[in-house]
């Protein structure tokens, strides 16, 4: 199975900050990576697919980058509604796997 | 707009079979536009992909669950289902159904609200 690691596991930030979350795959997954946002008690929401393509309706302050084994999710001008947990997922090969998550909390 | 809704028992006894159904609206499960999948999340933990089914009936299971897992589709009612046998407390989780775009845009684009299944006697 392809393992995904995320860093940091926990991030404290303030409104207006620029934050970056990284996701590393245990082997080359090309650009088959998605990012999701999850708030407590809610289903995950797709933010980014194909490593860097913004899902329709997602604010442009979210962006994704990377390919191969190194990926990043960047949120610029952090808004109150962005405090949540973020997961990466590889869809290059079965079984699809998720990263352990990064919780973005209020500083 | 594509919408999914999980349904099924919220409590299952150990060693029994967990059965869930996902009702899809806004798209036909026979359209070939999506794979139809299940993901679960134990309380306070991360996400685990369970498996996918395609309109052809082809299924793709997580090897960690494959021996206990069965997925099927019912095109007449536009639903797909999950059965997980011989459950233990470790199968307690929120179970989500979701639609996955195939190909280069592969991603779980729409999700149900999730249903908590507790395994307990």
HADDOCK unambig.tbl for C-alpha pairs under 7 A between the chains (distance, minus, plus):
assign (segid A and resid 32 and name CA) (segid B and resid 104 and name CA) 6.99 0.50 0.50
assign (segid A and resid 32 and name CA) (segid B and resid 106 and name CA) 6.99 0.50 0.50
assign (segid A and resid 34 and name CA) (segid B and resid 107 and name CA) 6.13 0.50 0.50
assign (segid A and resid 42 and name CA) (segid B and resid 113 and name CA) 6.58 0.50 0.50
assign (segid A and resid 43 and name CA) (segid B and resid 111 and name CA) 6.52 0.50 0.50
assign (segid A and resid 43 and name CA) (segid B and resid 112 and name CA) 6.97 0.50 0.50
assign (segid A and resid 43 and name CA) (segid B and resid 113 and name CA) 5.55 0.50 0.50
assign (segid A and resid 43 and name CA) (segid B and resid 114 and name CA) 6.51 0.50 0.50
assign (segid A and resid 46 and name CA) (segid B and resid 108 and name CA) 6.83 0.50 0.50
assign (segid A and resid 46 and name CA) (segid B and resid 109 and name CA) 5.80 0.50 0.50
assign (segid A and resid 49 and name CA) (segid B and resid 105 and name CA) 6.16 0.50 0.50
assign (segid A and resid 49 and name CA) (segid B and resid 107 and name CA) 6.08 0.50 0.50
assign (segid A and resid 50 and name CA) (segid B and resid 104 and name CA) 6.49 0.50 0.50
assign (segid A and resid 50 and name CA) (segid B and resid 105 and name CA) 5.61 0.50 0.50
assign (segid A and resid 91 and name CA) (segid B and resid 106 and name CA) 6.49 0.50 0.50
assign (segid A and resid 95 and name CA) (segid B and resid 62 and name CA) 5.33 0.50 0.50
assign (segid A and resid 96 and name CA) (segid B and resid 49 and name CA) 6.13 0.50 0.50
assign (segid A and resid 97 and name CA) (segid B and resid 48 and name CA) 6.80 0.50 0.50
assign (segid A and resid 97 and name CA) (segid B and resid 49 and name CA) 6.45 0.50 0.50
assign (segid A and resid 98 and name CA) (segid B and resid 47 and name CA) 6.29 0.50 0.50
assign (segid A and resid 98 and name CA) (segid B and resid 48 and name CA) 6.74 0.50 0.50
assign (segid A and resid 100 and name CA) (segid B and resid 46 and name CA) 5.76 0.50 0.50
assign (segid A and resid 101 and name CA) (segid B and resid 46 and name CA) 6.79 0.50 0.50
